[in-house]
Amino acid sequence: MFHREGNTIILITIIVLSILGYLGILFLPKLSLLILFVLFVFLILVLQFFRNPSRKILNKDENIIFAPADGKIVVLEETKEEEYLNEQRIQISIFMSPLNVHVNRIPFSGVVKYFKYHPGKFLVAWHPKSSTENERTTTVIQGSLGNVLVRQIAGAVARRIKWYVKDGDQVMQGEELGFIKFGSRVDLFLPLNADILVNIGDVVKGNITEIAKFKLN
């Protein structure tokens, strides 16, 4: 199953590669097998990038914060979130390589209290300033146990952020938040009293990996 964000790109890719393959067979018959193999590999890479595996959360729990994206945990630290929350938070950053699934998902249910798109630079996703200077979106979800800030961040290659939420939306855990084309990063800013269930270097999957739990008073 492929994501709708890839429909046009996949169609154009198939058309262009078909033309190149035909020209290769016509004008370079001795290299035709190699050319077709290279074109086939390129097509597979494009298709796998836009794959959209079914990831339904069977046991939704307002106490659990699920991973909003596939990738690797590259930041886990206490920091001050200054755009909206203006308080100390635990920042968890997930780096998505071009080989990861790039659907971004709602980490827990609630109401979108704040959403904003920021145009910006295209620093590499692991750059310390990418979270505040790159093209990005910021979404704050208010749930019954607190709020979480989710930030989509474009990278040096990823320059197309898509989002499917707006201020006031009622969102459900596991729904699509957005999509970032060709690799990037998603940041979570969690309450300081959250029980963190991951570590630096962990590989996580959206809607599957439990990132943290709210502490019940």
FIKE-836091 format. One record per residue (C-alpha): residue number from 0; x, y, z. Coordinates in steps of 0.1 Angstrom, whole numbers. Example, Ala and Ser with C-alpha at 12.3 -4.5 7.8 and 13.67 -1.06 7.14 Angstrom:
FIKE-836091
- i, x, y, z
- 0, 123, -45, 78
- 1, 137, -11, 71
***
This chain:
FIKE-836091
- i, x, y, z
- 0, 0, 0, 0
- 1, 14, 34, -10
- 2, 7, 68, 5
- 3, -14, 93, -15
- 4, 14, 118, -13
- 5, 34, 96, -37
- 6, 8, 90, -64
- 7, 20, 117, -87
- 8, 57, 111, -81
- 9, 53, 73, -86
- 10, 34, 78, -119
- 11, 60, 102, -133
- 12, 88, 79, -122
- 13, 72, 49, -140
- 14, 67, 70, -172
- 15, 103, 84, -172
- 16, 119, 51, -163
- 17, 99, 33, -190
- 18, 111, 59, -216
- 19, 147, 56, -204
- 20, 145, 18, -205
- 21, 131, 18, -241
- 22, 159, 42, -252
- 23, 185, 21, -235
- 24, 173, -11, -253
- 25, 171, 8, -286
- 26, 205, 26, -286
- 27, 226, 6, -261
- 28, 215, -30, -266
- 29, 247, -45, -251
- 30, 240, -26, -219
- 31, 203, -30, -219
- 32, 202, -56, -190
- 33, 224, -33, -168
- 34, 203, -3, -176
- 35, 170, -21, -169
- 36, 185, -34, -136
- 37, 195, 1, -125
- 38, 162, 16, -135
- 39, 143, -12, -116
- 40, 164, -6, -85
- 41, 156, 31, -86
- 42, 119, 24, -90
- 43, 120, 1, -60
- 44, 136, 28, -39
- 45, 109, 53, -49
- 46, 81, 28, -41
- 47, 95, 18, -7
- 48, 98, 54, 2
- 49, 61, 60, -2
- 50, 50, 28, 14
- 51, 22, 31, 40
- 52, 19, 0, 61
- 53, -12, -5, 81
- 54, -4, 5, 117
- 55, -37, 4, 137
- 56, -33, 7, 174
- 57, -54, -21, 189
- 58, -53, -10, 225
- 59, -55, 28, 225
- 60, -45, 43, 259
- 61, -46, 79, 269
- 62, -18, 73, 293
- 63, 7, 61, 266
- 64, 25, 82, 240
- 65, 33, 62, 209
- 66, 60, 70, 184
- 67, 48, 95, 158
- 68, 73, 83, 132
- 69, 96, 55, 122
- 70, 133, 61, 127
- 71, 161, 63, 153
- 72, 162, 82, 186
- 73, 189, 108, 182
- 74, 181, 133, 209
- 75, 168, 126, 245
- 76, 173, 156, 268
- 77, 157, 182, 290
- 78, 154, 215, 273
- 79, 132, 246, 273
- 80, 105, 247, 246
- 81, 102, 284, 237
- 82, 77, 286, 208
- 83, 45, 278, 227
- 84, 49, 260, 260
- 85, 76, 283, 274
- 86, 87, 257, 300
- 87, 112, 229, 305
- 88, 103, 197, 287
- 89, 119, 164, 277
- 90, 128, 165, 240
- 91, 128, 133, 221
- 92, 139, 135, 184
- 93, 134, 108, 159
- 94, 156, 109, 127
- 95, 140, 94, 96
- 96, 164, 82, 69
- 97, 152, 79, 33
- 98, 147, 42, 39
- 99, 121, 47, 67
- 100, 83, 49, 64
- 101, 76, 87, 63
- 102, 41, 89, 76
- 103, 38, 109, 107
- 104, 12, 99, 133
- 105, -8, 113, 162
- 106, 10, 101, 194
- 107, -21, 104, 216
- 108, -57, 116, 216
- 109, -68, 151, 223
- 110, -75, 185, 208
- 111, -51, 205, 187
- 112, -46, 237, 208
- 113, -19, 252, 185
- 114, -7, 246, 150
- 115, 18, 267, 130
- 116, 38, 262, 98
- 117, 73, 279, 97
- 118, 92, 284, 65
- 119, 129, 282, 70
- 120, 163, 267, 62
- 121, 172, 231, 52
- 122, 200, 222, 75
- 123, 208, 185, 79
- 124, 182, 170, 102
- 125, 206, 162, 130
- 126, 220, 198, 132
- 127, 213, 213, 167
- 128, 196, 243, 151
- 129, 174, 224, 127
- 130, 146, 223, 153
- 131, 144, 261, 154
- 132, 157, 273, 120
- 133, 145, 247, 94
- 134, 112, 245, 76
- 135, 89, 229, 102
- 136, 54, 226, 117
- 137, 45, 227, 153
- 138, 14, 210, 167
- 139, 3, 210, 204
- 140, -22, 183, 214
- 141, -40, 188, 246
- 142, -53, 155, 262
- 143, -70, 146, 294
- 144, -36, 140, 312
- 145, -16, 169, 297
- 146, -2, 181, 265
- 147, 25, 171, 240
- 148, 42, 192, 213
- 149, 50, 175, 180
- 150, 73, 192, 155
- 151, 79, 180, 119
- 152, 113, 192, 106
- 153, 125, 193, 71
- 154, 161, 183, 64
- 155, 188, 189, 37
- 156, 169, 166, 13
- 157, 134, 167, 27
- 158, 118, 199, 15
- 159, 81, 189, 14
- 160, 63, 188, 47
- 161, 26, 179, 46
- 162, 2, 182, 75
- 163, -34, 171, 80
- 164, -43, 190, 112
- 165, -54, 225, 122
- 166, -63, 245, 153
- 167, -93, 230, 171
- 168, -92, 196, 155
- 169, -102, 166, 177
- 170, -75, 140, 169
- 171, -73, 103, 177
- 172, -42, 84, 187
- 173, -28, 66, 156
- 174, -43, 89, 130
- 175, -21, 105, 104
- 176, -6, 138, 114
- 177, 13, 144, 82
- 178, 41, 132, 58
- 179, 76, 144, 52
- 180, 91, 135, 18
- 181, 127, 121, 16
- 182, 139, 119, 51
- 183, 139, 143, 81
- 184, 131, 144, 118
- 185, 102, 146, 142
- 186, 105, 161, 177
- 187, 84, 154, 208
- 188, 83, 177, 238
- 189, 70, 158, 268
- 190, 62, 167, 304
- 191, 91, 164, 328
- 192, 73, 138, 349
- 193, 66, 115, 319
- 194, 81, 80, 322
- 195, 104, 77, 292
- 196, 105, 42, 277
- 197, 132, 47, 251
- 198, 169, 54, 249
- 199, 193, 72, 225
- 200, 200, 49, 195
- 201, 167, 30, 198
- 202, 149, 22, 165
- 203, 112, 30, 168
- 204, 81, 25, 147
- 205, 51, 48, 145
- 206, 20, 35, 162
- 207, 39, 5, 176
- 208, 67, 17, 199
- 209, 57, 32, 232
- 210, 77, 63, 237
- 211, 65, 73, 272
- 212, 37, 72, 297
- 213, 20, 100, 316
- 214, 23, 96, 353
- 215, -11, 93, 369
- 216, -15, 114, 401
***
